[in-house]
Amino acid sequence: SFAELKKALYDYTKKVMEDLKAQGTTPDMVQVGNEINHGIVWPDGNVANIDQLAQLLCAGTAAVKAVDPTVQMMLHVALGGQNNESVFFIDNMIARGVHFDVIGQSYYPKWHGTLADLDNNLNDLVRRYNKDVIVVEYSALKEEVNKIAFGLPNGKGKGTCIWEPLSTWEQFFDRDGKSNEFLLLYDEMSRTYLKRK
């Protein structure tokens, strides 16, 4: 039943958090699910069942907060340059009581639009929701994506997380294992962005 699924998600999430806490590695931030704009735990948590999706997210969040109420919660969607879709999804989650502190966005130009689309979307989300934003999954256009993320108003852009730097677009290493200019780019970006307060 859906009630059993929701309890199982809560119990599993709580157990993982308890195990992490017991070994001294309590996370600072947790996202329930990955790129959740299509849902989690299908078919019950498919976005077509938006009320149930929200209930599952609330159950996961409650489990995290039961172990450590200071952990920040991220809502992670794969809508980097898609503003209408981002707003629609986030508004629906807020209306259904889903708590989150940070908006996470994935950005792949092939699926999520241009850099201008990403910039416009992230700026609108900051203005609209007054939440921190992280580009939590990306690969290509490394320097450009970081400039956009760290350029958000009021210091709301908290960073980026590269996805799979060893394969896919703009790899860090060649087939012989030698690093290339993309790896060096992160040294420069760390000097530029990590000195911010």
mmCIF file of the C-alpha atoms, coordinates in Angstrom:
data_MODEL
# 
_entry.id   MODEL 
# 
loop_
_atom_site.group_PDB 
_atom_site.id 
_atom_site.type_symbol 
_atom_site.label_atom_id 
_atom_site.label_alt_id 
_atom_site.label_comp_id 
_atom_site.label_asym_id 
_atom_site.label_entity_id 
_atom_site.label_seq_id 
_atom_site.pdbx_PDB_ins_code 
_atom_site.Cartn_x 
_atom_site.Cartn_y 
_atom_site.Cartn_z 
_atom_site.occupancy 
_atom_site.B_iso_or_equiv 
_atom_site.pdbx_formal_charge 
_atom_site.auth_seq_id 
_atom_site.auth_comp_id 
_atom_site.auth_asym_id 
_atom_site.auth_atom_id 
_atom_site.pdbx_PDB_model_num 
ATOM 1   C CA . SER A 1 1   ? 0.000  0.000  0.000   1.00 0.00 ? 1   SER A CA 1 
ATOM 2   C CA . PHE A 1 2   ? 1.035  3.637  -0.325  1.00 0.00 ? 2   PHE A CA 1 
ATOM 3   C CA . ALA A 1 3   ? 1.055  4.011  3.473   1.00 0.00 ? 3   ALA A CA 1 
ATOM 4   C CA . GLU A 1 4   ? 3.536  1.128  3.709   1.00 0.00 ? 4   GLU A CA 1 
ATOM 5   C CA . LEU A 1 5   ? 5.703  2.649  0.973   1.00 0.00 ? 5   LEU A CA 1 
ATOM 6   C CA . LYS A 1 6   ? 5.770  5.997  2.756   1.00 0.00 ? 6   LYS A CA 1 
ATOM 7   C CA . LYS A 1 7   ? 6.724  4.306  6.044   1.00 0.00 ? 7   LYS A CA 1 
ATOM 8   C CA . ALA A 1 8   ? 9.433  2.273  4.297   1.00 0.00 ? 8   ALA A CA 1 
ATOM 9   C CA . LEU A 1 9   ? 10.900 5.442  2.766   1.00 0.00 ? 9   LEU A CA 1 
ATOM 10  C CA . TYR A 1 10  ? 10.853 7.146  6.173   1.00 0.00 ? 10  TYR A CA 1 
ATOM 11  C CA . ASP A 1 11  ? 12.423 4.149  7.930   1.00 0.00 ? 11  ASP A CA 1 
ATOM 12  C CA . TYR A 1 12  ? 15.130 3.678  5.301   1.00 0.00 ? 12  TYR A CA 1 
ATOM 13  C CA . THR A 1 13  ? 16.041 7.377  5.244   1.00 0.00 ? 13  THR A CA 1 
ATOM 14  C CA . LYS A 1 14  ? 16.159 7.536  9.032   1.00 0.00 ? 14  LYS A CA 1 
ATOM 15  C CA . LYS A 1 15  ? 18.359 4.419  9.211   1.00 0.00 ? 15  LYS A CA 1 
ATOM 16  C CA . VAL A 1 16  ? 20.816 5.856  6.682   1.00 0.00 ? 16  VAL A CA 1 
ATOM 17  C CA . MET A 1 17  ? 20.966 9.131  8.609   1.00 0.00 ? 17  MET A CA 1 
ATOM 18  C CA . GLU A 1 18  ? 21.463 7.304  11.921  1.00 0.00 ? 18  GLU A CA 1 
ATOM 19  C CA . ASP A 1 19  ? 24.269 5.230  10.414  1.00 0.00 ? 19  ASP A CA 1 
ATOM 20  C CA . LEU A 1 20  ? 25.957 8.330  9.020   1.00 0.00 ? 20  LEU A CA 1 
ATOM 21  C CA . LYS A 1 21  ? 25.637 10.121 12.353  1.00 0.00 ? 21  LYS A CA 1 
ATOM 22  C CA . ALA A 1 22  ? 27.006 7.099  14.249  1.00 0.00 ? 22  ALA A CA 1 
ATOM 23  C CA . GLN A 1 23  ? 30.170 7.081  12.140  1.00 0.00 ? 23  GLN A CA 1 
ATOM 24  C CA . GLY A 1 24  ? 30.626 10.846 12.515  1.00 0.00 ? 24  GLY A CA 1 
ATOM 25  C CA . THR A 1 25  ? 29.653 11.779 8.959   1.00 0.00 ? 25  THR A CA 1 
ATOM 26  C CA . THR A 1 26  ? 26.302 13.499 9.381   1.00 0.00 ? 26  THR A CA 1 
ATOM 27  C CA . PRO A 1 27  ? 25.710 15.413 6.143   1.00 0.00 ? 27  PRO A CA 1 
ATOM 28  C CA . ASP A 1 28  ? 25.213 19.169 6.145   1.00 0.00 ? 28  ASP A CA 1 
ATOM 29  C CA . MET A 1 29  ? 22.649 18.856 3.356   1.00 0.00 ? 29  MET A CA 1 
ATOM 30  C CA . VAL A 1 30  ? 20.350 16.118 2.049   1.00 0.00 ? 30  VAL A CA 1 
ATOM 31  C CA . GLN A 1 31  ? 18.167 15.817 -1.028  1.00 0.00 ? 31  GLN A CA 1 
ATOM 32  C CA . VAL A 1 32  ? 15.364 13.264 -1.023  1.00 0.00 ? 32  VAL A CA 1 
ATOM 33  C CA . GLY A 1 33  ? 15.629 11.736 -4.481  1.00 0.00 ? 33  GLY A CA 1 
ATOM 34  C CA . ASN A 1 34  ? 17.604 12.878 -7.494  1.00 0.00 ? 34  ASN A CA 1 
ATOM 35  C CA . GLU A 1 35  ? 16.263 15.137 -10.251 1.00 0.00 ? 35  GLU A CA 1 
ATOM 36  C CA . ILE A 1 36  ? 12.788 14.686 -8.817  1.00 0.00 ? 36  ILE A CA 1 
ATOM 37  C CA . ASN A 1 37  ? 10.746 16.725 -11.294 1.00 0.00 ? 37  ASN A CA 1 
ATOM 38  C CA . HIS A 1 38  ? 9.628  13.390 -12.777 1.00 0.00 ? 38  HIS A CA 1 
ATOM 39  C CA . GLY A 1 39  ? 9.053  11.931 -9.320  1.00 0.00 ? 39  GLY A CA 1 
ATOM 40  C CA . ILE A 1 40  ? 10.594 9.266  -7.090  1.00 0.00 ? 40  ILE A CA 1 
ATOM 41  C CA . VAL A 1 41  ? 9.685  5.673  -6.237  1.00 0.00 ? 41  VAL A CA 1 
ATOM 42  C CA . TRP A 1 42  ? 7.575  5.045  -9.321  1.00 0.00 ? 42  TRP A CA 1 
ATOM 43  C CA . PRO A 1 43  ? 4.776  4.461  -9.968  1.00 0.00 ? 43  PRO A CA 1 
ATOM 44  C CA . ASP A 1 44  ? 3.357  5.765  -6.677  1.00 0.00 ? 44  ASP A CA 1 
ATOM 45  C CA . GLY A 1 45  ? 5.691  8.764  -6.521  1.00 0.00 ? 45  GLY A CA 1 
ATOM 46  C CA . ASN A 1 46  ? 5.533  9.622  -10.224 1.00 0.00 ? 46  ASN A CA 1 
ATOM 47  C CA . VAL A 1 47  ? 4.921  13.326 -10.831 1.00 0.00 ? 47  VAL A CA 1 
ATOM 48  C CA . ALA A 1 48  ? 1.549  12.346 -12.316 1.00 0.00 ? 48  ALA A CA 1 
ATOM 49  C CA . ASN A 1 49  ? 0.678  11.444 -8.697  1.00 0.00 ? 49  ASN A CA 1 
ATOM 50  C CA . ILE A 1 50  ? 1.886  14.803 -7.397  1.00 0.00 ? 50  ILE A CA 1 
ATOM 51  C CA . ASP A 1 51  ? 0.120  14.577 -4.027  1.00 0.00 ? 51  ASP A CA 1 
ATOM 52  C CA . GLN A 1 52  ? 1.762  11.231 -3.312  1.00 0.00 ? 52  GLN A CA 1 
ATOM 53  C CA . LEU A 1 53  ? 5.127  12.521 -4.541  1.00 0.00 ? 53  LEU A CA 1 
ATOM 54  C CA . ALA A 1 54  ? 4.892  15.392 -2.067  1.00 0.00 ? 54  ALA A CA 1 
ATOM 55  C CA . GLN A 1 55  ? 3.960  13.004 0.749   1.00 0.00 ? 55  GLN A CA 1 
ATOM 56  C CA . LEU A 1 56  ? 7.010  10.862 0.012   1.00 0.00 ? 56  LEU A CA 1 
ATOM 57  C CA . LEU A 1 57  ? 9.271  13.929 0.008   1.00 0.00 ? 57  LEU A CA 1 
ATOM 58  C CA . CYS A 1 58  ? 7.758  15.057 3.304   1.00 0.00 ? 58  CYS A CA 1 
ATOM 59  C CA . ALA A 1 59  ? 8.347  11.591 4.784   1.00 0.00 ? 59  ALA A CA 1 
ATOM 60  C CA . GLY A 1 60  ? 11.995 11.640 3.727   1.00 0.00 ? 60  GLY A CA 1 
ATOM 61  C CA . THR A 1 61  ? 12.466 15.139 5.083   1.00 0.00 ? 61  THR A CA 1 
ATOM 62  C CA . ALA A 1 62  ? 10.842 14.199 8.399   1.00 0.00 ? 62  ALA A CA 1 
ATOM 63  C CA . ALA A 1 63  ? 13.230 11.249 8.704   1.00 0.00 ? 63  ALA A CA 1 
ATOM 64  C CA . VAL A 1 64  ? 16.267 13.455 8.107   1.00 0.00 ? 64  VAL A CA 1 
ATOM 65  C CA . LYS A 1 65  ? 15.073 16.066 10.599  1.00 0.00 ? 65  LYS A CA 1 
ATOM 66  C CA . ALA A 1 66  ? 14.287 13.378 13.213  1.00 0.00 ? 66  ALA A CA 1 
ATOM 67  C CA . VAL A 1 67  ? 17.987 12.505 13.277  1.00 0.00 ? 67  VAL A CA 1 
ATOM 68  C CA . ASP A 1 68  ? 19.404 16.022 12.940  1.00 0.00 ? 68  ASP A CA 1 
ATOM 69  C CA . PRO A 1 69  ? 17.093 19.040 12.639  1.00 0.00 ? 69  PRO A CA 1 
ATOM 70  C CA . THR A 1 70  ? 19.979 21.273 11.536  1.00 0.00 ? 70  THR A CA 1 
ATOM 71  C CA . VAL A 1 71  ? 20.533 19.448 8.230   1.00 0.00 ? 71  VAL A CA 1 
ATOM 72  C CA . GLN A 1 72  ? 19.578 21.605 5.260   1.00 0.00 ? 72  GLN A CA 1 
ATOM 73  C CA . MET A 1 73  ? 17.179 20.091 2.746   1.00 0.00 ? 73  MET A CA 1 
ATOM 74  C CA . MET A 1 74  ? 17.643 20.467 -1.011  1.00 0.00 ? 74  MET A CA 1 
ATOM 75  C CA . LEU A 1 75  ? 14.922 20.197 -3.640  1.00 0.00 ? 75  LEU A CA 1 
ATOM 76  C CA . HIS A 1 76  ? 16.803 18.928 -6.725  1.00 0.00 ? 76  HIS A CA 1 
ATOM 77  C CA . VAL A 1 77  ? 15.200 19.207 -10.156 1.00 0.00 ? 77  VAL A CA 1 
ATOM 78  C CA . ALA A 1 78  ? 16.584 18.759 -13.665 1.00 0.00 ? 78  ALA A CA 1 
ATOM 79  C CA . LEU A 1 79  ? 15.234 21.999 -15.097 1.00 0.00 ? 79  LEU A CA 1 
ATOM 80  C CA . GLY A 1 80  ? 18.313 24.230 -15.260 1.00 0.00 ? 80  GLY A CA 1 
ATOM 81  C CA . GLY A 1 81  ? 17.157 26.573 -18.006 1.00 0.00 ? 81  GLY A CA 1 
ATOM 82  C CA . GLN A 1 82  ? 13.443 25.863 -17.852 1.00 0.00 ? 82  GLN A CA 1 
ATOM 83  C CA . ASN A 1 83  ? 11.843 28.569 -15.757 1.00 0.00 ? 83  ASN A CA 1 
ATOM 84  C CA . ASN A 1 84  ? 8.153  27.874 -16.294 1.00 0.00 ? 84  ASN A CA 1 
ATOM 85  C CA . GLU A 1 85  ? 8.626  24.211 -15.449 1.00 0.00 ? 85  GLU A CA 1 
ATOM 86  C CA . SER A 1 86  ? 10.807 25.034 -12.423 1.00 0.00 ? 86  SER A CA 1 
ATOM 87  C CA . VAL A 1 87  ? 8.275  27.466 -10.993 1.00 0.00 ? 87  VAL A CA 1 
ATOM 88  C CA . PHE A 1 88  ? 5.371  25.093 -11.657 1.00 0.00 ? 88  PHE A CA 1 
ATOM 89  C CA . PHE A 1 89  ? 7.096  22.218 -9.861  1.00 0.00 ? 89  PHE A CA 1 
ATOM 90  C CA . ILE A 1 90  ? 8.404  24.247 -6.921  1.00 0.00 ? 90  ILE A CA 1 
ATOM 91  C CA . ASP A 1 91  ? 5.073  26.020 -6.406  1.00 0.00 ? 91  ASP A CA 1 
ATOM 92  C CA . ASN A 1 92  ? 3.316  22.652 -6.362  1.00 0.00 ? 92  ASN A CA 1 
ATOM 93  C CA . MET A 1 93  ? 5.741  21.289 -3.781  1.00 0.00 ? 93  MET A CA 1 
ATOM 94  C CA . ILE A 1 94  ? 5.360  24.364 -1.568  1.00 0.00 ? 94  ILE A CA 1 
ATOM 95  C CA . ALA A 1 95  ? 1.563  24.159 -1.843  1.00 0.00 ? 95  ALA A CA 1 
ATOM 96  C CA . ARG A 1 96  ? 1.760  20.552 -0.636  1.00 0.00 ? 96  ARG A CA 1 
ATOM 97  C CA . GLY A 1 97  ? 3.944  21.307 2.383   1.00 0.00 ? 97  GLY A CA 1 
ATOM 98  C CA . VAL A 1 98  ? 7.324  20.109 1.113   1.00 0.00 ? 98  VAL A CA 1 
ATOM 99  C CA . HIS A 1 99  ? 10.086 21.807 3.138   1.00 0.00 ? 99  HIS A CA 1 
ATOM 100 C CA . PHE A 1 100 ? 13.381 22.742 1.511   1.00 0.00 ? 100 PHE A CA 1 
ATOM 101 C CA . ASP A 1 101 ? 16.144 25.238 2.202   1.00 0.00 ? 101 ASP A CA 1 
ATOM 102 C CA . VAL A 1 102 ? 18.069 25.055 -1.068  1.00 0.00 ? 102 VAL A CA 1 
ATOM 103 C CA . ILE A 1 103 ? 17.065 24.716 -4.711  1.00 0.00 ? 103 ILE A CA 1 
ATOM 104 C CA . GLY A 1 104 ? 19.280 22.338 -6.654  1.00 0.00 ? 104 GLY A CA 1 
ATOM 105 C CA . GLN A 1 105 ? 19.263 22.431 -10.447 1.00 0.00 ? 105 GLN A CA 1 
ATOM 106 C CA . SER A 1 106 ? 20.833 20.125 -13.007 1.00 0.00 ? 106 SER A CA 1 
ATOM 107 C CA . TYR A 1 107 ? 22.034 21.795 -16.193 1.00 0.00 ? 107 TYR A CA 1 
ATOM 108 C CA . TYR A 1 108 ? 22.901 20.055 -19.431 1.00 0.00 ? 108 TYR A CA 1 
ATOM 109 C CA . PRO A 1 109 ? 22.544 22.304 -22.501 1.00 0.00 ? 109 PRO A CA 1 
ATOM 110 C CA . LYS A 1 110 ? 21.280 19.409 -24.621 1.00 0.00 ? 110 LYS A CA 1 
ATOM 111 C CA . TRP A 1 111 ? 18.145 19.164 -22.463 1.00 0.00 ? 111 TRP A CA 1 
ATOM 112 C CA . HIS A 1 112 ? 17.938 22.334 -20.382 1.00 0.00 ? 112 HIS A CA 1 
ATOM 113 C CA . GLY A 1 113 ? 18.472 25.280 -22.724 1.00 0.00 ? 113 GLY A CA 1 
ATOM 114 C CA . THR A 1 114 ? 21.112 27.916 -23.245 1.00 0.00 ? 114 THR A CA 1 
ATOM 115 C CA . LEU A 1 115 ? 23.364 29.597 -20.715 1.00 0.00 ? 115 LEU A CA 1 
ATOM 116 C CA . ALA A 1 116 ? 21.063 32.622 -20.929 1.00 0.00 ? 116 ALA A CA 1 
ATOM 117 C CA . ASP A 1 117 ? 18.142 30.336 -20.043 1.00 0.00 ? 117 ASP A CA 1 
ATOM 118 C CA . LEU A 1 118 ? 20.066 29.013 -17.036 1.00 0.00 ? 118 LEU A CA 1 
ATOM 119 C CA . ASP A 1 119 ? 20.990 32.519 -15.915 1.00 0.00 ? 119 ASP A CA 1 
ATOM 120 C CA . ASN A 1 120 ? 17.418 33.793 -16.253 1.00 0.00 ? 120 ASN A CA 1 
ATOM 121 C CA . ASN A 1 121 ? 15.955 30.789 -14.444 1.00 0.00 ? 121 ASN A CA 1 
ATOM 122 C CA . LEU A 1 122 ? 18.348 30.855 -11.487 1.00 0.00 ? 122 LEU A CA 1 
ATOM 123 C CA . ASN A 1 123 ? 17.983 34.610 -11.042 1.00 0.00 ? 123 ASN A CA 1 
ATOM 124 C CA . ASP A 1 124 ? 14.195 34.322 -11.108 1.00 0.00 ? 124 ASP A CA 1 
ATOM 125 C CA . LEU A 1 125 ? 14.210 31.474 -8.586  1.00 0.00 ? 125 LEU A CA 1 
ATOM 126 C CA . VAL A 1 126 ? 16.370 33.504 -6.187  1.00 0.00 ? 126 VAL A CA 1 
ATOM 127 C CA . ARG A 1 127 ? 14.049 36.520 -6.503  1.00 0.00 ? 127 ARG A CA 1 
ATOM 128 C CA . ARG A 1 128 ? 10.887 34.455 -6.305  1.00 0.00 ? 128 ARG A CA 1 
ATOM 129 C CA . TYR A 1 129 ? 11.732 32.103 -3.409  1.00 0.00 ? 129 TYR A CA 1 
ATOM 130 C CA . ASN A 1 130 ? 14.653 33.801 -1.597  1.00 0.00 ? 130 ASN A CA 1 
ATOM 131 C CA . LYS A 1 131 ? 16.425 30.431 -1.346  1.00 0.00 ? 131 LYS A CA 1 
ATOM 132 C CA . ASP A 1 132 ? 20.038 29.482 -1.908  1.00 0.00 ? 132 ASP A CA 1 
ATOM 133 C CA . VAL A 1 133 ? 20.685 27.839 -5.279  1.00 0.00 ? 133 VAL A CA 1 
ATOM 134 C CA . ILE A 1 134 ? 23.271 25.256 -6.325  1.00 0.00 ? 134 ILE A CA 1 
ATOM 135 C CA . VAL A 1 135 ? 23.851 23.895 -9.806  1.00 0.00 ? 135 VAL A CA 1 
ATOM 136 C CA . VAL A 1 136 ? 24.126 20.459 -8.313  1.00 0.00 ? 136 VAL A CA 1 
ATOM 137 C CA . GLU A 1 137 ? 24.746 18.522 -11.503 1.00 0.00 ? 137 GLU A CA 1 
ATOM 138 C CA . TYR A 1 138 ? 26.420 19.664 -14.733 1.00 0.00 ? 138 TYR A CA 1 
ATOM 139 C CA . SER A 1 139 ? 29.342 18.780 -16.970 1.00 0.00 ? 139 SER A CA 1 
ATOM 140 C CA . ALA A 1 140 ? 29.889 21.067 -19.957 1.00 0.00 ? 140 ALA A CA 1 
ATOM 141 C CA . LEU A 1 141 ? 30.581 24.808 -19.940 1.00 0.00 ? 141 LEU A CA 1 
ATOM 142 C CA . LYS A 1 142 ? 32.325 24.607 -16.584 1.00 0.00 ? 142 LYS A CA 1 
ATOM 143 C CA . GLU A 1 143 ? 33.567 28.176 -16.283 1.00 0.00 ? 143 GLU A CA 1 
ATOM 144 C CA . GLU A 1 144 ? 30.355 29.684 -17.627 1.00 0.00 ? 144 GLU A CA 1 
ATOM 145 C CA . VAL A 1 145 ? 28.097 27.678 -15.302 1.00 0.00 ? 145 VAL A CA 1 
ATOM 146 C CA . ASN A 1 146 ? 30.190 28.655 -12.276 1.00 0.00 ? 146 ASN A CA 1 
ATOM 147 C CA . LYS A 1 147 ? 30.094 32.338 -13.252 1.00 0.00 ? 147 LYS A CA 1 
ATOM 148 C CA . ILE A 1 148 ? 26.308 32.182 -13.405 1.00 0.00 ? 148 ILE A CA 1 
ATOM 149 C CA . ALA A 1 149 ? 25.955 30.270 -10.130 1.00 0.00 ? 149 ALA A CA 1 
ATOM 150 C CA . PHE A 1 150 ? 28.308 32.494 -8.169  1.00 0.00 ? 150 PHE A CA 1 
ATOM 151 C CA . GLY A 1 151 ? 26.917 35.648 -9.772  1.00 0.00 ? 151 GLY A CA 1 
ATOM 152 C CA . LEU A 1 152 ? 23.434 35.250 -8.324  1.00 0.00 ? 152 LEU A CA 1 
ATOM 153 C CA . PRO A 1 153 ? 22.162 38.182 -6.238  1.00 0.00 ? 153 PRO A CA 1 
ATOM 154 C CA . ASN A 1 154 ? 22.682 38.500 -2.494  1.00 0.00 ? 154 ASN A CA 1 
ATOM 155 C CA . GLY A 1 155 ? 25.195 35.658 -2.365  1.00 0.00 ? 155 GLY A CA 1 
ATOM 156 C CA . LYS A 1 156 ? 22.413 33.135 -3.004  1.00 0.00 ? 156 LYS A CA 1 
ATOM 157 C CA . GLY A 1 157 ? 24.499 31.146 -5.488  1.00 0.00 ? 157 GLY A CA 1 
ATOM 158 C CA . LYS A 1 158 ? 26.246 28.608 -3.266  1.00 0.00 ? 158 LYS A CA 1 
ATOM 159 C CA . GLY A 1 159 ? 28.176 26.664 -5.853  1.00 0.00 ? 159 GLY A CA 1 
ATOM 160 C CA . THR A 1 160 ? 28.205 23.820 -8.318  1.00 0.00 ? 160 THR A CA 1 
ATOM 161 C CA . CYS A 1 161 ? 28.797 20.064 -8.300  1.00 0.00 ? 161 CYS A CA 1 
ATOM 162 C CA . ILE A 1 162 ? 30.235 18.558 -11.446 1.00 0.00 ? 162 ILE A CA 1 
ATOM 163 C CA . TRP A 1 163 ? 28.763 15.248 -12.576 1.00 0.00 ? 163 TRP A CA 1 
ATOM 164 C CA . GLU A 1 164 ? 31.162 12.474 -13.546 1.00 0.00 ? 164 GLU A CA 1 
ATOM 165 C CA . PRO A 1 165 ? 34.295 14.441 -14.443 1.00 0.00 ? 165 PRO A CA 1 
ATOM 166 C CA . LEU A 1 166 ? 36.008 11.302 -15.759 1.00 0.00 ? 166 LEU A CA 1 
ATOM 167 C CA . SER A 1 167 ? 33.569 10.563 -18.576 1.00 0.00 ? 167 SER A CA 1 
ATOM 168 C CA . THR A 1 168 ? 31.015 12.511 -20.636 1.00 0.00 ? 168 THR A CA 1 
ATOM 169 C CA . TRP A 1 169 ? 31.463 16.061 -21.861 1.00 0.00 ? 169 TRP A CA 1 
ATOM 170 C CA . GLU A 1 170 ? 34.708 17.905 -21.280 1.00 0.00 ? 170 GLU A CA 1 
ATOM 171 C CA . GLN A 1 171 ? 36.563 15.146 -19.421 1.00 0.00 ? 171 GLN A CA 1 
ATOM 172 C CA . PHE A 1 172 ? 39.335 16.042 -16.969 1.00 0.00 ? 172 PHE A CA 1 
ATOM 173 C CA . PHE A 1 173 ? 41.684 13.311 -18.205 1.00 0.00 ? 173 PHE A CA 1 
ATOM 174 C CA . ASP A 1 174 ? 42.574 11.910 -21.609 1.00 0.00 ? 174 ASP A CA 1 
ATOM 175 C CA . ARG A 1 175 ? 42.595 8.187  -22.440 1.00 0.00 ? 175 ARG A CA 1 
ATOM 176 C CA . ASP A 1 176 ? 46.175 7.921  -21.135 1.00 0.00 ? 176 ASP A CA 1 
ATOM 177 C CA . GLY A 1 177 ? 45.187 9.369  -17.754 1.00 0.00 ? 177 GLY A CA 1 
ATOM 178 C CA . LYS A 1 178 ? 46.834 12.755 -18.282 1.00 0.00 ? 178 LYS A CA 1 
ATOM 179 C CA . SER A 1 179 ? 45.007 15.784 -16.919 1.00 0.00 ? 179 SER A CA 1 
ATOM 180 C CA . ASN A 1 180 ? 43.968 18.555 -19.243 1.00 0.00 ? 180 ASN A CA 1 
ATOM 181 C CA . GLU A 1 181 ? 43.037 22.230 -19.036 1.00 0.00 ? 181 GLU A CA 1 
ATOM 182 C CA . PHE A 1 182 ? 39.608 21.487 -17.548 1.00 0.00 ? 182 PHE A CA 1 
ATOM 183 C CA . LEU A 1 183 ? 41.165 20.179 -14.339 1.00 0.00 ? 183 LEU A CA 1 
ATOM 184 C CA . LEU A 1 184 ? 43.345 23.285 -14.094 1.00 0.00 ? 184 LEU A CA 1 
ATOM 185 C CA . LEU A 1 185 ? 40.257 25.436 -14.523 1.00 0.00 ? 185 LEU A CA 1 
ATOM 186 C CA . TYR A 1 186 ? 39.049 24.285 -11.099 1.00 0.00 ? 186 TYR A CA 1 
ATOM 187 C CA . ASP A 1 187 ? 42.191 25.615 -9.428  1.00 0.00 ? 187 ASP A CA 1 
ATOM 188 C CA . GLU A 1 188 ? 41.436 29.039 -10.870 1.00 0.00 ? 188 GLU A CA 1 
ATOM 189 C CA . MET A 1 189 ? 37.751 28.860 -9.983  1.00 0.00 ? 189 MET A CA 1 
ATOM 190 C CA . SER A 1 190 ? 38.539 27.840 -6.405  1.00 0.00 ? 190 SER A CA 1 
ATOM 191 C CA . ARG A 1 191 ? 40.787 30.883 -6.047  1.00 0.00 ? 191 ARG A CA 1 
ATOM 192 C CA . THR A 1 192 ? 38.064 33.100 -7.494  1.00 0.00 ? 192 THR A CA 1 
ATOM 193 C CA . TYR A 1 193 ? 34.970 31.749 -5.767  1.00 0.00 ? 193 TYR A CA 1 
ATOM 194 C CA . LEU A 1 194 ? 36.077 30.159 -2.503  1.00 0.00 ? 194 LEU A CA 1 
ATOM 195 C CA . LYS A 1 195 ? 37.533 33.407 -1.207  1.00 0.00 ? 195 LYS A CA 1 
ATOM 196 C CA . ARG A 1 196 ? 34.017 34.855 -1.139  1.00 0.00 ? 196 ARG A CA 1 
ATOM 197 C CA . LYS A 1 197 ? 32.428 35.281 2.250   1.00 0.00 ? 197 LYS A CA 1 
# 
